[in-house]
Amino acid sequence: MKIGAASVAARRFGAAEIVDPRPFAVGTIAATYRKYPDIGEGILPAMGYGEEQKRDLEATINAVSADVVLSGTPIDLERVVRSNKPIVRVTYELSPRENGARTLEEVIVENLFGSFRRSSPGRRESHSVQVG
């Protein structure tokens, strides 16, 4: 991804700096940056949570010189890695638009499954988005 919920939140709430984690990336994280060179600035990819990647993600996070990590991944990252800095989860809520425009959820589901299916009419859901 070129942008994610955490990077949007960092900018919106006035982060002094968004640190580029690329120079600190190790192992599978560094390999992910090589495979996907267009990953957005300041976005730390999490491509799964196998043991090797969890170790690499933890090492990368701990090596980055930052005061806090904003996490847009749908899981509780603090349950997966031990961080030497606070991890703050960033979420956003999607709701149907009155003007008939498609929501981000509808676009994502349509691209993944071919058509949009809502689990219950008018239901509002809270979603976390992966940043990277």
N, C-alpha and C positions, 0 to 999 in steps of 0.2 A: 504494500500500500504506500501511496505517496503521502497520505495524511490519515490521521485517525483521531478518535475522540480525545485521547490524552494530549496529543499535540495541539488540537483546537483549544482544549481547556487551558493548557499552559499559556498559549498566546492570549486567550480571552481574559485570563485572570492575572496577567502581567508578570509572568516569569521573567526574571532578570536575564536568564540565558537558557537556551535549549541546547543541551550538550549532545554532541554527535558521538554515539557509542562505538562507531566503526573502529577507531584506533585501539579500543580496548577489547574488541571481540576476539574470542578464542574458539577453537574447534568447530563444532557444528554451526555456531552462530556466525563465525567468520566465513564458513562455507556458504551459508545462506546469503550473506551479502555478496559473495562472488557470483552466486547463481542468479540473484535478483538485484542487479546493480542500481535499479531505479527506486529502491526502497527510500522513502522520504527521510529528510533530515531529522535527526533526533529520534527516529523510530527504531526500537530494538525488536527484531522479529522473534516470535516464538512459533515454531513450525510443528510443534508436538511436544509431548512431555515424557519422552523416554528417559531412562537414567542418564545416558550420556549428554543429552541436550539439557537436562536439568542442571547437571554439573557445569556445563559450559555457560548456560544462562546465568547461574549464580556467580560464577567467576567473572563474567563480563559485567554484570550489575555491580559487583563489589569493587571492580577496578575503575569504574567510571567515577570521575571527580564531579559529584553532584550532591546537592543537599537532600534531595527527595526524588523518588521515582514515581511518575504517574503511570498507572497501569490501566490499559483499556481492554485487556484480555478478559474473556468471560469467566475465567476461573479466579479463585483467590490465590494470587501469586505468592503471597506470604506462606501459604501452606505447601508450596512447591519448592521454594528456595529460601535460604537463610541470607537475608540482606543486611549489610552493615549500615543501611540508611532506611528511613521510613519508605514504605510503599503505600501510595494512596490510590484507591480504585476510582476510576472515572467511568460514569455511566451516563446514559441519556435515555429519554423516554420518547417513543414514537406514538403518534396518535393519528387517526385518519384526518385528512384535511377536508374541510367543508366544501372547498371548490372542486373536489373530484380529482385533484392531482394525486399521483401515486406517492406513497411513502417510501422511505428507504427500505423498510422491511419488504414491501411488495416487490421492489426492483430486485433485491437480493434473492428472494425466494423464487421469483420468476426466472432469474438467470440460472439458479441452481436446479430447479425442478420443472421449469417450463410453464408453470402457471401459478398464480397466487391462490393459496388456500388459507383462510383465516379460521382459527380453531373455534372461536365463538364471536358472533357478530358484535361489533362495537367495543370489543374488549381492548383495553389499553394495556400494553405490556411494557415492562422496563427491560432494557437491553444494555448489555455491556458490549463494546466493540473492541476487537483486537487491534492493537496499534502495531502493525507490522506483520 
